[in-house]
Amino acid sequence: MYIKDIFSKRKPVISFEIFPPRKASSIDTIYRTIDALAPLNPDYISVTYGAGGNTADNKTVEIASIIKNKYNIEALAHLTCITSTKSEIDNILEKFKKNNINNILALRGDIPQDSNFKFPNPLHFEHAVDLVKYIQKSNNFCIGGTCYPERHIECDSMEEDLINLKDKVNSGTNFLISQLFFDNNFFYNFKSKTDKLNINIPIEAGIMPVINKKQIERIVSLCGSNIPEKFIKIIDRYENNPEALKDAGIAYATEQIIDLLSSGVEGIHIYTMNNPEVAKRIVRNISSIVYALNRNIAI
Ligand code: FAD
């Protein structure tokens, strides 16, 4: 099923994101993660795509295919393009089709910092919008895209970022997933700007439960999201007590999600970090609220 059709049937949509294990040898661990996430009845599960264009040992297709064909859960396969040629993208689109994967999150991807990295010359795809247009031509896929409530870290202004977003949406993007944020006001301000620009496709809020100080420092340094004073206090206070930080991180994410749901957000995308226990606790915390909003997810 196309994810855009899930949004037309019911809202809010609840989805999870997982990533292929870094070592091919530990691929079995991801199947245990999916086993644990499946009973939570997410609307879909997304699978990230290895950064740096390393497609040779990329497990995204294999994992997305298992989600879709073994667990009968809709799968969203991420796909980056900055390092790829058109024929590499054709190859992977063909694999998606063969594996019954109908939904793609079209991404530019981070630019490899290794000065020896060999990009296609000239680039076949410079921005995610180029990939959206390319996939759209085949007419086989529902296409998701990213958006950045605190603006993309490389963009000088929110206005410019929004113009680029509008172009990506007009080029055939069917729904958006936001970058993670810890202060809902950024999301609400962003949403009022996208409304003014007549960006009318569903926007899911990306929420990351923080259970580890190092993890969040690394991620925030990459994406530039602000951490409110209130949350910094929590992280600093419990950084050396993993159980306490986990409880606090889950409570913080739950509070964010309840506020977003109460404000009418169309979807919540939980960055699970392959930790099903955390996803399970959050789903349990919000289940009656989602039920009240006319959905029923199991716990
Ligand atoms: P784009 O939409 O292309 O935007 C990137 C920058 O280019 C922005 O500053 C934008 O304003 C600017 N821009 C866009 N179009 C134009 C234009 N026509 N002219 C000039 N400037 C333009 N990375 C991975 O490697 N693998 C993943 O699986 C992955 N999954 C992600 C999932 C989500 C939900 C998010 C939010 C990010 C994910 N990323 C992933 C990270 C992402 O690849 C990076 O944030 C990357 O830096 C930008 O990718 P994008 O698709 O958002 O880029």
Boltz pocket constraint, residues with backbone or C-beta under 6 A from the ligand:
constraints:
  - pocket:
      binder: B
      contacts: [[A, 47], [A, 48], [A, 49], [A, 50], [A, 51], [A, 52], [A, 78], [A, 79], [A, 80], [A, 106], [A, 107], [A, 108], [A, 109], [A, 110], [A, 111], [A, 126], [A, 127], [A, 128], [A, 129], [A, 145], [A, 146], [A, 147], [A, 152], [A, 153], [A, 154], [A, 155], [A, 160], [A, 161], [A, 162], [A, 164], [A, 165], [A, 168], [A, 177], [A, 178], [A, 179], [A, 180], [A, 206]]
      max_distance: 6.0
